[in-house]
């Protein structure tokens, strides 16, 4: 044990003299002290001095450092691949029994010397001894990352890695295992690495969304083994109807890989299941991997946009030229007084310089229907509309107009802006609008600010609002037709101007959160995933409430219904339905609030994806690389006795001793505090007995 000080030892000498002085000073004028015998005087002096000195030296920070040896046995991990591909081979019937026997051998032989830890790996790492070989993914690198991060700077003795070597998620595990080069990895191989006669659909690549009356591409990767020069037919079915097929001829080599591309028509709205079938050949080791499904949602991408104006204007032609060129937009323009009042299917209203009170009444109808609106307001616009939009002028002249140039707001983030637009605004002619500085409602997202020469004002020229779930935008000037002409004069195209208009329209027509029921329902899940749905109900103030009772009904392809209720979770709802069979499902969620019914409907797909079951050959090359890179060994699971024997001869896997130091201050010792208390108490009793005050 060593003694150390936090401060200089000279403080001890100072405390000694201070304690002696305070002891003498405390008894200098005590009544009755002079009449005591020398023995009592010495005793009282000693008690007072010791108590003062011992209490004071705790301030110096005296501490005692002791050392203790700690023995850490080597950590030895037994990692089991829990993926479904472990049962794809001829030894699958004995895999579980052999792994159990291996673990038992390790426990009996090394349990006293090793700290044995069991892990399983599939999609993620689990600290468990249970294995069922039911994981749909193999992320082998993740277990080595787990060991490296969770047991960093520990005595890692080794890793027994029981696997077939196949992985379909993450990177090759040899790269992560390279971080632990000093830790030997013993690969215990499962399965057969000799390729049998087989062909399979390895993967399918497609966009999950397609648009009505358009064609969408599908790419299919095929692999074949031991089928040289064979002909085969690849077919695509929808609702058991053949939609496409292609004859394929494998190359002369024993192993072949081909990428096949189909262009399929999107001719029906909704979710659709497509089945790819590869013609079965005699003597294949498995026919399960000759069929694969993929899913596509076909959407009607056309937006219907209505432009209303009080009078004809060149701006209308400029906007029409942009929007009419987009085949996904149905554009209509007319005057307010000639509009027939049909609102069905309209996704956006553009109102240009409304002037009459009747124009405002029409706009209000769209507002009540929560249809997004783009306002283009000139100097002649009805002044009432500014008030309705919450625009407060501070110094406007009632009928005075002003020319306003634009400057891009660098902090605008609602959508991406073409970098060339910032430069183009320096050349664009000014717009004409109502004179005066103004303020918008809080929360406005400003795209353009007004500019006078090189001076940029805080007053917006164009801004977007998302208020109570309703989107709208305001352009505070007319004359954007000049921008389009200017763009063409400078660059001989309209790309920047068209992009600005299209991005603005796209942002306004995206559905946004509004009052009522909002559900987060997955579009597509795997059959091994649990179906979890989250929901929120908003009242008229857009506050999330949980008082309504929310019901859910799910119907499968054979019209079997599953009915349940959402449970309340924090300030929303949650429903957990577990795993479902593969197929297409429709769902309906409904509730009632304030005597009004709210309903949401949709469709989702449960995919029958068995990536693991498509593997018919073990990837032992990965296991051999792991063991060679990390100075371990490669063994078949059936030859586990060789592994046990090799492990017993590994002299480098042994316990490590550490010297740990422990620091204790005087004040940490209870006996020391008791001693100080006894000294003070003893002095107090002696003074009472002797009658000293």
Secondary structure, 3 states (H helix, E strand, C coil): CEEEECCCCHHHHHHHHHHHHHHHHHCCCCCCCCCCCHHHHHHHHHHHHHHHHHHHHHHHCEEEEEEEEEEECEEEEEEEECEHHHHCCCCHHHHHHHHHHHHHHHHHHHCCCEEEEEEEECCCEECCCCCCCCECCCCHHHHHHHHHHHCCCCCEEEEEEEECCCCCCCCCHHHHHHHHCCCEEEEEECCCCCCCCEEEEEEEEECCEEECCCEEEEEEEEEEECCCCCEEEEEEEECCEEEEEEEEECCCCCEEEEEEEEEEECCCCEEEEEEEEECCCCCCCCCHHHEEEEEEEEECCCEEEEEEECCCCHHHHHHHHHHCCCCCEEEEEEEHHHCCCCCCCEEEEEEECCCCHHHHHHHHHHHHCCCEEEEECCCCCCCHHHHHCCCEECCCCCCCEEEEEEEECCCCCCCCCCHHHHHHCCCCCCEEEECCCEECCCCCEEEEEEEECCEEEEEEEEEEEEECCEEEEEECCECHHHHHHHHHHHHCCCHHHHHHHHHHHHHHHCCCCCCEEEEECCCEEECCCCEEEEEEEECCCCCEECCCCCEEEEECCCCCEEEEECEEECCEEEEEEECCCCEEEEEEEEEEECCEEEEEEEEEEEECCCCHHHCCCCCHHHHHHHHHHCCCEEEEHHHHHHHHHHHHCCCCCCCEEEEEEEEEEHHHCHHHHHHHHHHHHHHHHHHHHHCCC
